[in-house]
Amino acid sequence: MEWLHELFKKSPEMALFLSLAVGYAIGKIRFGKFQLGGVAGSLLAAVVVSQVGVQVDNGVKAVLFALFIYAVGFESGPQFFGALGRRTIKEIVLAAVMAVTSLITVVVMARIFGLDKGLAAGVAAGGLTQSAIIGTAGDAIAKLGLAAEETARLQGNVAVGYAVTYVFGSFGAILVCVNILPRFMGRSIRDDAIAAETSMQAGVKVLGPDQQDAAPALVGRIYELTGDAKRSIAEIENANPATTITIERVKRAGRIIEPSPELVLQGGDTVLVVGRRDAVVASAPLLGREVYAVEGMELTMLKRDVVLTNKEFDKHTVAQIREATAGGVRHGIFVVQISRMDKVLPMAPDTVVHVGDVVSIYGAEQDVKRVAAVIGDAIVPSAKTDYVYLGAGLVAGLLIGMLSVRLGDIPLTLGAGGGALLAGLLFGWFRARKHTFGALPAGAVQLLKDLGLAGFVVVVGLQSGLQAVETVRQLGLTIFGVGVVVTIVPMLLTMLFGRYVLNYQNTAVFAGALSGSRSANPAFGEVLDKAENTVPTVSFAVTYALANVFLTLLGPLIVALV
């Protein structure tokens, strides 16, 4: 193994990527219905790799975690601020229950197994994966007035307990949130995440990536006019006031004719009709027989999202805007969707639109450009990330994380993770209001989340895996077993409380809240992976912020009670 030690000493990043590759391979293996997942697999792989001796700088861990938690906040900002209010009371109570049950479990186990104050606090810090407890407990021990040697011994034991229990603290939270909770609820995280997303969209059908309707609402059809009746394009388009079609192309005697409202169509003309399916079907008797693949009738249509900035449309209903807009302006344009803060609104006549809403329009390219200029600012799709906005958000988050408020002798702070999460939520929310800057494409968000979290967990495993294994060899399995109990029991008790007292019904929302109440970032990453959308993030963000405060306070309480 010496050659591996030397290899990883020269290139510690190789150990990181090896753990990721092996861990994700392990995570794909199924044992019946059980599957570890990439994050838990990476943690186990990192612990094994750490046994040859690997040194990874703490800065790598900090950067990876900041990227992960900021991306999570950025993606969920619009939904988070829309959900604040009375609906978050359950999350507040859940986080408090987790903290109280954790404290009771640690104190009881410490008294049963005769752990001193240092080991008890260390087990809490590792078993609950709340590193801040090390600091608050260490400060509390220093103020006990003990001899210098005893103080140093107890503070050292805090680190020992933490090292032994931290790995399972991360792993156990994943087991509860991703494997035990769905079985307990009787529904999968993915199914309930889809149900919650549909509910949030007010029943509006939202297609996922690579999905499309078998029968799309907007269609184009080619007809060959029959009969001798002569009608203008305007007459045909306005024949049914309740429905709208547009004639985009006309072919007569082998020649393409520019369509205009006054143009009179004749029998034998070929026309390209575009409109909503029901309108096109209703208009078919006026047109003639449908034909296919007529040369010269090809037309490329464009869909473009536009941010509404025209104040003339602000706080008006869809019906009012339609009535007030000249036919020449809206001709050839179909409004496909209206969304606000990434939430799709129903396309009903009484739906009220506001400045900042995103309107998705569909039509020929020249028509789309014309109408987009009237509505507001067009959002041009791009795969590029706005690194100015990303960098500013991360700097703001890390600065917020450095702020500290003292509660008596206990310093309370969000820390880098909490600060980055808060900044991500704020910057994501502001981006959803403007849309014209701060681009962070979905693919980039996913990469930051996956690589950030898995990389963070791997660094934790590489740094503490060797020490944890060696400590278990020296002190036996007692501390490790106590850590398992401290990890699992509070989560199970909180899960029961959340289900039967707080009445959580949705597995995805519950899993997010439960992982956040334990500040269990690896577990939350696996929950997100199972959900395949951002539904669990809102409940996680609330409980995570509270857990950073509640669990940090456990340090001096454990020192006082053990």
Helices and strands as residue ranges (DSSP letters): H 2-10, H 12-27, E 30-31, E 34-35, H 38-50, H 58-83, G 86-88, H 89-113, H 117-127, H 132-142, H 148-174, I 175-180, H 181-185, H 189-200, E 218-225, E 231-232, H 233-237, E 245-252, E 255-257, E 264-265, E 270-276, H 277-287, E 288-291, E 301-308, G 311-313, E 316-317, H 318-324, H 327-330, E 333-340, E 343-345, E 352-353, E 358-364, H 365-375, E 376-379, H 387-402, E 405-407, E 410-412, H 415-434, H 442-475, H 478-500, H 507-517, H 521-531, H 535-550, H 554-561
